[in-house]
Amino acid sequence: MDFSDRYMRLCEYIQTLTNVHTTLLNIPSGKFELPVFSEACYIEPTQCNAFHTHYYGACEAERWDGKYIYYCPRGYTFIAATPTSLNIPMEQCLIVGPIIMTNDDEPFEDPLNAGNMPSKTVPRMTTKEVRALSETLSMAVNACTMDTLPPDVDSGRQAELLQMMYDLTTDPHTKKYPIESERQLQEHIRSGNKAGAQHELNELLAYVFNQTENDSVRIKSRAQELLILMGRAAIDGGADVDEILNLCQKYANEVENLRSVETMNRWIGAILNKFISFVFDFNDIKHQNVIFKATAYIKENLAEKISLDMVADRVYLSKSYFCRIIKEELNCTFTEYVNRLRIDRSKYLLRNTSIPIAEIASAVGFGDQSYFTRVFKRQTGVAPGRYREQGWTKK
């Protein structure tokens, strides 16, 4: 059973055990090898593309040790899992979801009111359960890579590389470094032309492998140079600067693990595909994911003291950048947003329970009832007691 077949079998097992929809994303083709839960959702004023959303999750999973919990623009939770082995290029990613991640029975409210996904059919899980599922998926995906045969070197793009290496060996006039291939490679990356970029990369790799004569030190040095060259081109093409620089640093640390021509070829090819894909604009997806992840953390810890430092650290951003996203996306400050979530939770408790107001104030993180009352009245126009009296209490 090959690697892809193991993945497909794993998808079947996960869905049977958890009742959560599971699919397999094929990165090079941009297609799902199993039916995706939803190909697209119309979200005013655009449409959310399933491949872009889940490819973002796949890229983050590779960045964060093979697993990543993220949110689609609708607010549903997904988990992406990829192999962590350097010898297995990220060509496929397990996608599990949607899930409604919540620690209580509060009804799920579609944050974007898209209205075309039946939330009643989406499984609910606690944050602890989602994290446990994420860890399980990561271990299972890596188990699928064990004892996997290396790819056929005579197939696909590697066949072209081998032919180029042979031509270099037999033609005495091809000793000059193909500097034009460097320029063309960068241009293809900027424009998102994968086929053209792969062809030019093969030209460069063929030269490198031929001239270095399998000298691992020289191969690693050239790999570093190509890494920087491709990263700069991706940035020129519109990819996020911080993302690309972080990836370049991560990959630079992996160079020492390259042990053969074949390993380098697969490694640099996988990086090329990633850099080209990052030329797509993931900013909207990334920002929405940050908002939903921050919201989930705040809701989970409403009764505790919540600081800007804590939440920014949770979403792996600097305080200033996180505050800017909150301001741009929600048109409020961090403190205002936390208070908004606290008041929303208090309204639910006022409507559905008979808990005293003082206890509700404490349960949602207001240590002082009078301050809770002031904030509640400012947001709703009425005091908490009046809100409950006006018929909101659950019958």
Buried (B, 14 or more C-beta within 10 A) or exposed (E): EEBBEBBBEBBEEBBEEBEBBBBBBBBBEEEBBBEBBBEBBEBEEEEBBBBBBBBBBBBBBBBBEBBBBBBBBBBBBBBBBBBBEBBBBBBBBBBBBBBBBBBEEEEBEBBBEBEEBEBEEBBBBEBEBBBEBBEBBBEBBBEBBEEBEEBEBEEEBBEBBBEBBEEBEEEEEBEEEBEEBBEBBBBBBBBBBBEBBBBBBBBBBBBBBBBBEEEBEEBBBBBBEBBEBBBBBBBEBBBBEEBBEEBBEEBBEEBEEBEEBBBBBBBBBBBBBBBBBBBBEBEBBBBBBBBBBBBBBBBBBBEEEBEBEEBBBBBEBEBEEBBEBBBEBBEEEBEBBBBBBBBBBBBBBBEEBEBEBEEBBBBBBBEEBEEBBEBBBEBBEBBBEEBBEEEBEEE
